[in-house]
Structures are given as structure tokens and as C-alpha cells.
Amino acid sequence: MKYGQTATSEQMTLVAEEHTTQRKRASISIYRVTLVREGKMPWGETRMRNSAMVSAILHQYLEGTDRENLCAVLLNQKNEIVGVSTISIGSLTASVAHPREIFKVAILANCASIIIAHNHPSGAPRSA
């Protein structure tokens, strides 16, 4: 463009497009978290009065497992069992879980307290 000339219509269009293009709008994800009951286990009394009762329930629940399982027994305010959940399934000798996974199921089940336990598939709670 020579000195003193006005801009062509093509150049004016590019300038106009720069000012009128809108930014892309960001989107926000919406989530719904649900608790799913996978089954039921027959049991007599649901109120936990001592650790022997919890142990008996977990022995039945974990019967036949070949790896360590970290479980949460979910209780309401009257120490009645709301449910049992497997938090983590590990190897023959270890099971690892972050507190986030442990408390997630407790919060979703709206329970007042939890009992955390794990099994020893070898039957020996101490290493040799």
C-alpha cells in the first residue's frame, strides 16, 4: 500500500474478524456419584455388640478369597450394619488403599462409623 492510500476491503475484513471472533466457552463437567448394592448376605442379628461378631461376618464374607482384601464394615448410629464393602483387593501378602477409597464408601452409605479389616489368605497373620 502506498503512502496516503486507504486500506483495501480485504484488509478491513481481516481486522473486523479479529475483533468479532468470540472465545470458546469452557465447559464444566457434571457428575453424579451413586452407591450400588451388589447383593445380600444372610445374617441373623445386624447390631454389632463385640469384635467377635464382626469377625464372624467377615469370615463368611471373605470365605474362599485367595488374596488379601481390605474391607469396611459400615455402621449406623446404633452400631447396626448398613453394609460391607471391599475397598481393595491386593496380592497374596499385601493390600494397599488410600484413605480416599476407604472414606468414599462410608460417606456414600451415610454411615456413622466404620470398622476396617483385612484377611490373611495364608491363614498366618504373622510372617515367618
C-alpha positions in Angstrom: 0.0 0.0 0.0 1.4 3.4 -1.0 1.6 6.3 1.3 -1.7 8.1 1.5 -3.7 5.1 0.2 -6.6 3.7 2.2 -6.8 0.1 3.2 -8.4 -2.4 0.8 -11.7 -4.1 1.7 -9.8 -7.4 2.2 -7.5 -5.9 4.9 -10.5 -4.3 6.6 -12.3 -7.6 6.7 -9.4 -9.3 8.5 -9.3 -6.5 11.0 -13.0 -6.7 11.6 -12.9 -10.5 12.1 -10.2 -10.2 14.7 -12.4 -8.0 16.8 -15.6 -10.0 16.4 -14.4 -13.6 17.0 -15.6 -14.9 20.3 -13.6 -17.0 22.6 -14.5 -20.7 23.0 -16.6 -21.2 26.1 -15.2 -23.5 28.7 -17.4 -26.4 29.9 -17.9 -27.7 33.4 -18.4 -31.4 33.9 -21.4 -32.5 36.0 -21.1 -35.7 38.0 -23.5 -38.0 39.9 -22.0 -40.5 42.3 -24.1 -43.5 43.3 -23.7 -46.4 45.7 -24.7 -49.7 44.1 -25.8 -52.7 46.2 -24.2 -55.8 44.6 -26.0 -58.4 46.6 -27.0 -59.5 50.1 -25.6 -61.9 52.6 -27.9 -63.7 55.1 -27.2 -63.0 58.7 -29.1 -63.1 62.0 -28.5 -60.0 64.1 -27.3 -56.8 62.5 -26.3 -54.9 65.7 -22.6 -55.3 66.4 -22.0 -55.9 70.1 -18.4 -57.0 70.0 -15.4 -57.7 67.7 -16.2 -61.5 67.6 -19.5 -60.7 65.8 -17.6 -58.6 63.2 -15.0 -61.3 62.8 -17.7 -63.9 62.1 -19.4 -61.7 59.5 -16.1 -61.0 57.7 -15.1 -64.7 57.8 -18.3 -65.5 55.9 -18.0 -62.5 53.6 -14.3 -63.3 52.7 -14.7 -67.1 52.5 -12.8 -68.6 49.6 -10.7 -65.5 48.8 -7.2 -66.2 47.6 -5.8 -62.7 48.0 -5.8 -60.1 50.8 -8.9 -58.0 50.8 -9.3 -54.7 52.7 -12.9 -54.3 53.8 -15.1 -51.8 55.5 -18.0 -52.7 57.7 -20.4 -49.8 57.6 -22.4 -49.0 60.7 -25.2 -46.6 61.6 -25.5 -44.7 64.8 -26.9 -47.8 66.6 -24.0 -50.0 65.5 -26.2 -51.8 63.1 -24.5 -52.9 59.9 -25.5 -50.8 56.9 -23.3 -52.9 54.7 -19.9 -54.4 54.0 -17.7 -53.2 51.1 -14.4 -54.5 49.7 -12.1 -51.4 49.5 -9.1 -53.1 48.0 -8.0 -56.5 46.6 -4.3 -56.9 46.9 -1.8 -59.7 46.4 -1.2 -62.9 48.4 0.7 -60.9 51.1 -0.4 -57.2 50.8 -3.4 -55.0 50.2 -3.0 -51.2 49.8 -5.6 -48.5 49.9 -5.7 -44.7 50.2 -7.9 -43.1 52.9 -9.9 -41.6 50.0 -11.1 -45.0 48.9 -12.0 -46.0 52.4 -14.0 -43.0 53.3 -15.7 -42.7 49.9 -17.9 -45.7 50.5 -18.6 -44.6 54.1 -19.8 -41.2 53.0 -21.9 -42.6 50.2 -23.6 -45.1 52.6 -24.2 -42.2 55.0 -22.9 -44.3 57.9 -22.0 -43.1 61.4 -18.9 -45.3 61.8 -16.8 -47.9 60.1 -14.7 -50.9 61.0 -11.7 -51.5 58.8 -10.4 -55.1 58.5 -8.4 -57.3 56.2 -7.8 -61.0 55.8 -4.8 -63.3 55.7 -5.5 -65.9 53.0 -2.4 -67.9 54.1 -4.0 -68.3 57.5 -0.9 -67.0 59.2 -1.3 -63.4 60.5 2.5 -63.2 61.2 5.3 -63.5 58.7 7.8 -66.3 59.4 
